[in-house]
Amino acid sequence: MKFKIKQLFKMMCQHIIFPFIYFINRWKKVDKRLVVLADAHHNSCPPHMMEMRNALYNRDFKVEEFFFDLEELTPWEGFKKMVSFMALYPCCKVVVICDYFLPVASCNKKKKTKVIQLWHGCGAFKKFGYNAKEDIPLNYKGNVFENNDIITVSGDACVRFFSMAMQAGGRVFPVGVSHTDRLFNQEYIEQCKDMLRYEYPDSAGKKIILWAPTFRGNASNPSMAGELYIDNLIAENKFCMDVFIIKSPHPHLSDGKNRMTTDELIACADVLVTDYSSVFFEYLIMDKPIVFFAPDFEDYYADRGFYLDYEDLPGDIITGSDDAEKRLVEAITTAFISDPLADRRRLYRLEYMSKCDGYATSRIIDRYMMR
């Protein structure tokens, strides 16, 4: 009942209150220098928007930031934040988002205002948006991607999947993903490694294994699988070499005690272990081994589904629970010794990440904000 009331309130805001706020402010002129960065899942600039934020402050733009985590606010506080956004929305030259953001789709916006959806994941792996029943509730009316004018993706092969998931034919552009630019920056990588040595001093001189799973269910009630196996590997070192395992669950599952973000750890890891997370696409830039560890594969596949064939992914694949821990140790050990799937990784990178070259942020600004 509480969930239904929450959805009803969202729909009332989207179809009545927010359009009215926009309408009474519509007379305001569009400021050709005003760029608004908005996100309702973080209290500060989300990692996936940081490269864009920094670049915009170095250009001749007037930047406004609307960052707030609705999960940490009362309904009234969240409502006031979004009303403030709607009052400014008619004045914007550009609005930049990287996730679902209800207010941008809640009105018939001015054509002079562009909404750029950076999205927070690369490639196209598990189904999402309107292709996933848990992302957008069935009783929700309206299209949350309605006013997204430009949706940026990491490669040509991603266009059709994003077009389906966001019901956005003709608005998806393979120009690269902004936040991947830092993985081409050697100074950033060295900073991450310095941070690793400081935050995890016991990792010194060891091979770094990063476990970065996604969540199951929806954002309001997330869960994960496979943690028991990883905890056992940490407790009982069964490797024939010195390894250090770092757990970095999806932000929806984080307890707030993570010492480094998954994005920072990607720059440091020698092997990535994941399940259904699109983080593996970003890790392709590092050109290091990947292990896909999915003990609940059958249930997840039946419930969610994928755009890609799981058995063809560019890494060792472990599904099911039989001897899962033993197979995981073998896969990681093999990756360190011979890296047999390096060629498959490079093919995936060419197909799904070809537009991520370290210059995506400047390309997006030059093509879609300077006009």
C-alpha positions in Angstrom: 0.0 0.0 0.0 2.8 2.4 0.9 4.5 1.7 -2.4 1.3 2.4 -4.3 0.7 5.7 -2.5 4.3 6.7 -3.3 3.7 6.0 -7.0 0.4 7.8 -7.0 2.1 10.9 -5.5 4.8 10.7 -8.1 2.3 10.6 -10.9 0.4 13.5 -9.4 3.6 15.5 -9.3 4.6 14.6 -12.8 1.2 15.2 -14.4 -0.2 18.1 -12.4 2.1 19.9 -9.9 5.4 20.0 -11.8 3.8 21.0 -15.2 2.0 23.8 -13.4 5.3 25.1 -11.8 6.9 24.9 -15.2 4.0 26.7 -16.8 4.0 29.7 -14.4 7.7 30.1 -15.0 7.7 29.6 -18.7 7.8 33.3 -19.5 11.4 33.4 -18.3 14.0 33.6 -21.1 16.4 30.8 -21.7 19.8 31.7 -20.5 22.2 30.6 -23.2 25.0 30.1 -20.7 23.0 28.2 -18.0 23.7 24.5 -17.6 22.0 22.6 -14.8 23.5 19.4 -13.4 20.8 17.3 -11.7 20.6 14.0 -9.9 18.2 12.6 -7.3 20.3 9.7 -6.0 23.4 11.6 -4.6 23.9 14.5 -2.3 26.9 15.7 -4.2 28.0 15.3 -7.8 27.8 11.6 -8.8 31.0 10.0 -10.0 29.5 9.5 -13.5 29.0 13.2 -13.9 32.2 14.4 -12.4 34.2 14.7 -15.6 31.4 16.7 -17.2 31.1 19.0 -14.2 34.8 19.8 -14.1 34.9 20.5 -17.8 31.9 22.8 -17.7 33.4 24.9 -14.9 36.4 25.3 -17.1 34.3 26.6 -20.0 32.2 29.8 -20.3 29.1 28.3 -18.7 27.0 29.3 -15.8 26.6 26.0 -13.8 23.9 25.3 -11.3 23.8 22.0 -9.3 20.8 20.1 -8.1 22.1 17.1 -6.3 20.0 15.4 -3.6 19.3 11.8 -2.4 15.6 11.3 -2.2 16.2 8.2 0.0 17.7 10.4 2.7 15.0 13.2 2.5 11.5 13.3 3.8 8.8 13.4 1.0 8.3 17.1 1.7 12.0 17.9 1.5 12.3 16.0 -1.8 9.2 17.7 -3.2 10.7 21.1 -2.4 14.0 20.3 -4.2 12.1 19.2 -7.3 9.8 22.2 -7.3 12.9 24.4 -7.2 14.3 22.6 -10.2 11.0 23.0 -12.1 11.1 26.8 -11.5 14.6 27.0 -13.0 14.0 24.5 -15.8 12.5 27.0 -18.3 15.6 29.1 -18.1 18.1 26.3 -18.9 20.1 26.1 -22.1 21.1 22.5 -21.1 20.1 20.1 -18.3 22.6 17.2 -17.7 21.5 14.0 -15.9 23.0 10.5 -15.6 20.1 8.5 -14.3 16.3 8.5 -14.0 15.2 12.0 -13.0 11.5 12.5 -12.8 11.1 16.3 -13.2 12.7 16.6 -16.6 10.0 14.5 -18.2 7.1 16.2 -16.4 6.2 19.0 -18.8 6.2 20.1 -22.4 9.6 21.8 -22.2 10.9 24.5 -24.5 12.7 23.3 -27.6 15.6 25.7 -26.8 16.3 23.6 -23.7 18.3 20.4 -24.3 18.3 17.5 -21.8 21.5 15.4 -22.1 21.3 11.9 -20.6 24.9 10.7 -19.8 23.6 7.5 -18.2 25.7 5.8 -15.6 26.6 2.6 -17.4 28.5 1.7 -20.5 27.7 -0.9 -23.1 24.4 -2.8 -23.0 24.3 -5.9 -20.8 21.3 -6.7 -18.6 17.9 -5.4 -19.6 16.8 -2.1 -18.2 14.3 0.8 -18.5 11.2 -0.3 -20.4 12.7 -3.7 -21.2 12.9 -4.6 -17.4 9.7 -5.1 -15.4 11.4 -4.0 -12.1 12.9 -0.7 -13.4 9.6 1.1 -14.1 6.5 -0.1 -12.2 3.6 -1.2 -14.4 1.2 1.2 -12.7 3.4 4.2 -13.5 2.1 6.4 -16.3 4.3 8.5 -18.5 7.7 8.1 -20.1 10.6 9.0 -17.8 12.9 9.5 -20.8 10.4 11.7 -22.7 12.4 14.9 -22.7 15.9 13.3 -23.1 17.1 15.0 -26.3 20.6 13.4 -26.4 21.4 10.1 -24.9 25.1 9.3 -25.1 26.4 5.7 -25.3 29.8 4.1 -25.5 29.7 2.4 -28.9 27.7 1.8 -32.1 26.4 -1.6 -30.9 24.7 0.0 -28.0 22.4 2.3 -29.9 19.6 -0.1 -30.7 19.5 -1.5 -27.1 19.2 2.0 -25.5 16.7 3.0 -28.1 14.5 0.1 -27.0 15.1 0.4 -23.3 14.4 4.2 -23.3 11.9 4.2 -26.1 14.1 6.8 -27.7 14.6 6.1 -31.3 16.7 8.7 -33.1 17.9 10.3 -29.8 20.7 7.9 -28.9 24.2 8.9 -30.0 27.4 6.9 -29.9 29.8 9.7 -28.9 31.4 8.0 -25.9 30.6 8.1 -22.2 31.9 11.1 -20.3 33.0 9.4 -17.1 35.3 7.0 -18.9 37.7 9.8 -19.9 39.5 9.5 -16.5 40.5 5.9 -17.3 42.7 7.3 -20.1 44.4 9.8 -17.6 47.5 8.3 -16.2 47.6 10.9 -13.4 44.1 9.8 -12.3 45.2 6.1 -12.3 48.2 6.9 -10.2 46.1 8.9 -7.7 43.8 5.9 -7.4 46.7 3.5 -6.7 48.1 5.9 -4.1 44.6 6.0 -2.5 44.5 2.2 -2.5 47.9 2.0 -0.7 46.6 4.4 1.9 43.1 3.0 2.4 44.2 -0.7 2.1 47.8 -0.9 3.4 47.6 -4.7 3.6 47.2 -4.8 -0.2 50.9 -3.8 -0.8 52.7 -6.1 -3.1 49.6 -8.3 -3.7 47.4 -9.0 -6.7 44.2 -7.0 -6.4 40.9 -8.8 -7.0 37.9 -6.5 -7.2 34.4 -8.1 -6.6 31.8 -5.6 -7.9 28.3 -7.2 -8.1 25.2 -5.5 -9.2 21.9 -5.6 -7.2 18.9 -7.8 -7.6 15.3 -6.6 -7.5 14.7 -2.8 -7.7 16.4 0.2 -6.1 13.8 0.4 -3.2 14.4 -3.2 -2.1 17.8 -4.4 -3.4 19.7 -7.6 -2.7 22.8 -9.4 -3.9 24.1 -13.0 -4.3 27.5 -14.6 -4.0 28.8 -12.7 -1.0 29.2 -15.9 1.1 31.6 -17.3 -1.5 33.7 -14.2 -1.5 33.8 -14.0 2.3 35.1 -17.6 2.3 37.8 -16.7 -0.1 38.8 -13.8 2.1 38.8 -15.9 5.2 40.6 -18.9 3.7 43.2 -17.9 1.2 43.1 -20.7 -1.3 45.3 -19.1 -4.0 48.8 -20.1 -4.8 49.9 -16.4 -4.8 49.4 -13.3 -2.7 46.1 -11.8 -3.4 44.0 -9.1 -1.8 40.2 -9.2 -2.4 38.2 -6.0 -2.2 34.4 -6.0 -2.1 32.6 -3.1 -3.8 28.9 -3.7 -4.0 26.5 -1.5 -6.0 25.8 1.8 -4.3 22.2 0.6 -3.6 23.7 -2.1 -1.4 26.5 0.0 0.1 26.5 0.6 3.9 28.3 3.9 3.4 31.6 2.5 4.7 33.3 1.9 1.3 36.7 3.5 1.4 37.0 3.8 -2.4 34.4 3.9 -5.1 34.1 1.1 -7.7 35.2 3.6 -10.3 38.4 4.3 -8.4 39.1 0.6 -7.7 38.7 -0.2 -11.4 41.9 1.7 -12.0 43.7 -0.5 -9.5 42.4 -4.0 -9.9 44.3 -6.8 -11.6 41.2 -8.9 -12.0 37.5 -7.9 -12.0 35.0 -10.4 -10.6 31.4 -9.3 -11.4 28.0 -10.9 -12.2 25.6 -8.8 -14.3 27.1 -5.4 -13.8 27.9 -3.1 -16.8 31.0 -2.1 -14.9 32.8 -4.8 -16.9 32.5 -2.6 -20.0 34.5 0.2 -18.3 37.1 -2.4 -17.1 37.6 -3.3 -20.8 39.5 -0.1 -21.1 42.1 -1.4 -18.6 42.5 -4.5 -20.7 42.8 -6.9 -17.8 41.1 -10.3 -17.0 37.4 -10.5 -16.0 35.6 -13.3 -14.3 31.8 -13.5 -14.4 30.6 -15.1 -11.2 26.8 -15.7 -11.1 25.7 -18.5 -8.7 22.1 -17.4 -9.2 22.2 -17.2 -13.0 19.1 -19.3 -13.8 16.8 -17.2 -11.5 18.3 -13.9 -12.6 18.0 -14.7 -16.3 14.4 -15.8 -15.9 13.5 -12.7 -14.0 15.5 -10.0 -15.8 17.1 -11.1 -19.0 20.1 -9.8 -21.0 20.8 -8.1 -24.3 23.9 -10.3 -24.7 24.6 -14.0 -24.6 26.0 -14.6 -21.2 28.1 -17.6 -22.4 29.9 -15.3 -24.9 31.0 -12.7 -22.5 34.7 -11.8 -22.5 35.8 -13.6 -19.4 35.7 -16.9 -17.5 32.0 -17.7 -16.7 30.9 -19.4 -13.5 27.2 -20.1 -13.1 25.3 -22.2 -10.6 26.4 -23.1 -7.1 28.1 -26.5 -7.6 31.8 -26.2 -6.7 31.4 -22.4 -7.3 34.1 -21.5 -4.9 36.6 -23.9 -6.3 35.8 -22.9 -9.9 36.2 -19.2 -8.9 39.7 -19.8 -7.5 40.7 -21.7 -10.7 39.4 -19.0 -13.0 41.2 -16.2 -11.2 44.4 -18.2 -11.0 44.3 -19.0 -14.7 43.7 -15.3 -15.5 46.8 -14.3 -13.6 48.9 -17.0 -15.3 47.9 -17.0 -19.0 45.0 -14.5 -19.6 43.4 -16.8 -22.3 40.5 -14.5 -23.2 42.4 -11.3 -24.0 41.4 -11.4 -27.7 37.7 -11.7 -26.9 38.0 -8.7 -24.5 39.5 -6.6 -27.3 36.7 -7.6 -29.7 34.1 -6.5 -27.1 35.9 -3.3 -26.5 35.9 -2.5 -30.3 32.2 -3.3 -30.6 30.8 -1.7 -27.4 33.4 0.8 -26.2 34.9 2.2 -29.4 33.8 5.8 -28.8 35.4 5.9 -25.4 38.8 7.3 -26.1 39.5 9.9 -23.4 37.8 12.7 -25.3 34.1 11.9 -24.8 33.4 14.9 -22.5 34.8 17.5 -24.8 33.0 15.9 -27.8 29.6 16.1 -26.0 30.1 19.7 -25.0 31.3 20.8 -28.4 28.6 19.0 -30.4 25.5 19.6 -28.1 26.2 22.5 -25.8 28.1 25.0 -27.9 25.4 25.4 -30.5 
